[in-house]
Amino acid sequence: MTPPSIPTTHLAVAVTTPGQPLHLVRRPTTLPSLSEALIHVTWTGSSPIDLHRADGGLLLGDTTPTNPFILGCTFGGTVVALGSNSSSSHLAVGDTVYGFVQDGAEQEAGYQEYVTVPTWKVSKLPSSSPLSLQEAVTVPGNLVTAMHVVTEDLGLALPWPVTPPPTAAGVAGEGILVWGAASGVGMYVVQVLRHWGYGNVLAVASARHHGMLKELGARVCFDYRKEGVVEEILGYVEKSVGNGGSGPKVPFIVDCIGSTEGTLRPLTKIAEPGSKVGVMLPVINVHAGQGQEPDLEMDVSKVLPGEWKEGVELKGTRTFFYAKNEFFKNHLQPEIVPALLEQGVIQPNKQRIVEGKTMLERAQNALNLLRDQAVSGEKLVWRVADEAN
């Protein structure tokens, strides 16, 4: 039986038909079972994947008006109930929390007033923290993605507790190119690499972000808008990052944008046999926008075939699979993410608070900003509930 302080139903924002406006739906509030928490959501963040779902129909399955796809991969709110086995949990009723969750999952997707999630997907924000909840909600999705791409796709070590990487093997001194370093994920990739001692981080971003990226840990920055940027990068690594003449000049590359023409085509000229390239999915062949149908690709091996040098290792980053790493499942969100934030190792993304009269209007306004490509160096956040329940 639902306690009287918890409503039996609540509102959620969902896709019902790809390419059409979002809808507000009402769904039952699910009480937590074993090792789960019920959280009253007050803040969430919008990400490119929301646009890919809503406009591109990315991996929506059999979504229909009667089977809506609830959006939202992050949440911030307050724990209102815990399931059994809570004595071993790091959470208590009343805690302020945030987390990265699976969109489309009816009871845990972030664009709704209440979420019911496994406690291993929840980070606690200490009452003593100087950060606001809307700042904290920018962190989990992008930070989990950053740590996943570095470990799973690049194969680099991020030991916890933190110890220096294996400098004897030369890994810490080899070049790691982060294209799209001022993106939400990119800024966390730069900070994670710095904290774990990887010293040669080469950041590619708009020139207006270069000062910020150097403060976060980039050794050198390149402006992707500049003609000849590929030649500039290659000239730099030839002189400064080389590894004694053996192996690729840039062994590790992270593409935080995943655009066929904007990022992958120039990277085909940089990656060499032995380079590991992690690409944010989906790859965007055609961006969603007014008057054009989005074209997305989930198989990175199908992008620019024949243009990559033989021996380049391409991987598409699938963040939702991060929990296949059993250590990350048990420690990343409950322990590592909040510790990095509390210690000041990670600086939250700059926020743009999206306004609107209703929950639905705020979600739609955020989606419009993503569609218009009006977001750079910041994370869109917005208040979920119109009022406390």
N, C-alpha and C positions, 0 to 999 in steps of 0.2 A: 504494500500500500504506500502511495506517495505521501510523504509528510505534508501537512497543510501549508508550510512555508515554501514548498516547491510546487510550481504549477504542473499540472498533468500534461499540458501541451505547451509548445512555444513556437516562435516564428523562426524561419530560416530563409536564406536567399539561395535560389537555385536556377540552374539552366533547365528549361523544359523543352526548348527547341533550339538547336544550334543556329546562330546567326540572328536570333530574335532577342528582344529585350529580356533582362532577367525577370524572375518572378518571385513573389513572396509566397511561401507555403507554410502550412502549419503541420507540425509533426509531434508525436508523443515524446515526452521527456522520459528517458531511460534511467532507471535507478542503477547505481553501480553494483557490479557483482565482484567476485573475487579479484583483488588487486587492481581495482578500477577506482576512478574519482569522478564525481559529478561536479562540474564547474560552471558557474554563472559567468558567461562571457560578456565583457564590457568593451574590449578592443580587439581588432583584427587588422591584418595587413593584406594588401592586394599585390599580386605578383604577375609576371608575364604568363605563367601557366593558366591563370584565370582567364586571360584573353584567349589563349590557345584553346581552352575548353569551350568558352562561350561563343567565339566567332569561328574557330576552326573545327569544332567538334572533336577535339583530340581525345581519343580513347574514352569516349562517353558510353560505349556499349549501347544498350537498348533504351537510352534516355528518351522519355516521352512526357507529355503533360501529366500523365498518371504515374510516371516513374521518374521523378525529377532527380537531377544530379546536384547535390548540395556542394557549393563551392567553399573554398577556404582551407589553406594549409597551415595557418597559424592562429593562435588565440592568446588572449590575455584576460584573466578574470580572477574569481575567488572560489575556492573549494567550498562547496555547500554540503557535500556528503561523501563518505568513503565506504567502499564495500568491505566485506570481511577480509581478514588478513591484513587490516590496516595497521596493526601493531608493528609490523615490520616495514611500514612505508616511511618515506622521508617527508610525508605530508601530514597535515592536520586540517580539520575543518576550520575555515577562516583564513587560511594561507592565501596570499596573493601569488599567483602562478602564471606561467606562460608556457607555450609549447609548440612543437611542430607535429602536425598530424596528417592523416590521409584524407585528401578531399574526396568527395563522392561517398565516403563512408557515412551512412546516415547519422550515426550517433556521435561521431567525433569530428566531422568536418567543421571548419572554423567559422563559417558565415551563419551562425545561429546563436540563439540566446543561451542555450545550455548545451554543453558537450559532455559526453561520457567516454572517458579515455583510459587506457592502461596507465598506471602510475609511472611506468618507465618512459612515457612520452611527455612527462611534465617536469618543468624546472620551477624551483621556488625563488621568488624575489624577496630577499630579507626585508623586514620592516625598517632596518637601518640603512637600506640602500638609498643613495641619492638619486637613483634613476626612477623615472615615472614608468607606469605600466605601458604607456604608448611608446616609450623608448625601448623597453625590454621586448616588446612584441616584434620589433624589427629584427631581433637576433636569431631565434632558433632555426628557422628555415634556411636562411643563408649560411649560418655557421655550420649547421649539420651538412649542408651541401659542400661547403668548402673543405671540411675535414674528410668527407667521403671521396671527393674527387682526388685529393692529395694522396690518400691511402690506397683506395681501390683502383683508380685509373692511372695514377702516376707510379704507384708502388713505393711511395716514400713512407718512412716511419714517423709516426707521431706518438711516441711512448707516453704513457701516463702512469705515475707522475712524470713531469717533463724532464727529460735528460737530453743532452746535446746529441745531434745526429752523428752517424759514423764518419767523422771527418777523415779518419785514416783511409777510408775508401774513396775519399774525394767527393762524396755526394754533396756535402754542405757547400762546396765551392762551385759546383756546376750551375750553369744558367737555368733558371726557371722563368719562362716567359709567360706573363699573365696578360692576355689580350682581353680588353674590357675590364681593366682593373678598377675603374671607378663605378662599375655596376654594383648592385647590392651584394652579389656573391663575390665579385672580384675584390672588393675592399676587405672581406673576411679572409680570402685566400692569402692576400698580402700579409695581413696581421698574423695569421696562423703560421705561415712560413717564417716570419721574423721571430716569433716566440720560440719556435722549435730550432732556431739556429741556422736556417737555410739563408745564407747571406747574399747570394746573387739573384735577387728578384728583379726582373726586368718588366716594367709596367707599361702597357700601351693604353692610352686614354686621351681624351681631349686635353689640350694644354692647360685649360683652366683648372684642372684637377691635379696637376703635377705636384704642386706644393703639398697638398694634403696627402698624396700617395707617398711622397718621400718621408713625411712625418710618420706614416703608418708602417714604413719599413722597406719601401722600394729603393733599390740602389740607384737606378737610372730610369728615366721615363721617356717615352716616345709618343709623339702626337700622330694618331692614326689618320688625321685629316691632312697631314703634310704629304705633299707629293714626294715620292721616293722614300717613304718610311721603311719599306722592306729592306731596301739597300742600306739605309742608315742602321737598322738593327743588325744586319749581317756584318756591316763594317765594324760595329762596336764589338760584337762577340768575337770576331776574328782577332781583334787586338786585345780584348780584355777578359774574355770568359773562357777562352780555349782550354782544352784539357790535354795538352801535351801532344796534340796532333792525332789522337785516336778517338774514335767515336764521334757522334754528332756535335756540332758547335752549340746547339741548344737541345740538350737531352730531354727536357721536360717542358711541355706547353699546356696551358689551360686556356681554352676558349670559353669565356664567360658569357658570350652573346649567342653563338651558334647561328650565324647568318652565312648563307652560302657565298654571297658576293662580298659582304662586308668584312667577314673575318676568315672564313675557311679558304677562300681563294688566295689571299695573301699568305696564309699559313702554309699552303702547298709549296711556296717558294722558300720557306724557312725550315720546315721540318725535313730531316735527313734520315737515311737508314739508321735505325736505333732510337730515333726520337719517339717519346711517348706523348700522345696528344689526347687530352681529355676534353670533350666537347659537351657543353650544356645542351640537353635535348628539350624540345624537338629542334631540329635544324630548320631554320626559316628560309624557305625558298622565296615565298612572297609574304610580306607582312600584312596582317589584318589591317584594314583601313577603309575609309569611306570609298565605296564604289569598286572595291577589288576583293576577290575571293582569296582568303589565305591559303597558302600551300605549305604544308609542314611535312617533315620526314623524320621518322623515329629510328631509322637504320642508317647510321653515319657512314657505313661502308658503301652506300648507294650515292653518296654526295661527291661530285667531281671525280668519278671513277677515271682512272688513267692519268690523273694529274698529280697524285701523290707518289713520291718516290718509293720504290720497292723497299720494304723493310721498315717503313713508318708504321708504328702501332697506334691505330685509331680506336678510341673507346668513347661511347656515348654515356654520359653521366646519368645514372638512374638513382636519384637520391632516395626514393621511397624504398629502395632495397638495402639501405644502410644497415638495417637491423639483422641482416644475414651475418654481419660481424657480431658475434655474440658479446664481445667485450663492449663494443659501442652500444649495443642494445641495452645492456645493464648499467652502463656508466655515462654515456654521452649526455643525454638530457637530464637525468637526475643529478649528476655530479659535475661533469666536465664543463658543460655550457655555463651553469651558474657560477662555477669557480672562476672561469676565465673572465666573466663579466664583473664579478665582485672584486677581483684582483686588479681590474683596470687593464688587463691584457688586451681585451677586445673593446673597441669603441663602437657603440651602436650606430647604425646608419642614421644619417640625417633624416628627419621625418617631415613629410608634408601631410598635414591633417586635412582630410577630405571632408568637406561639409555637405550637409543636405538635411532636409526637413525630416526625413524618415530613414530607417535602416535600408530600405530598398533604394532610395534615391542616393544615399551615400555610396552604396555598392556600385550602382550604375555610373555615378560620376567618376569613381575611381577607374572603372573599366574604360570609360571614355578617354581618360588621360593616358592610359596605357595604349589604347588604339591610336591616339594622335601622336604617340612617341614624345610625350611632353614631360617625361621623367628622366632625370639624369643626376646621378650622384645622391639619390635620396630614395626613401621607401615610403610608399603611400600607406597611411594608417587611417582608420576611421572607427568611430564609436558604433558598437553593434546595437545595443538595446536603446530604445528611445527613452526608457525610464527603467528604474530598478524593479524587478519582479518580487 
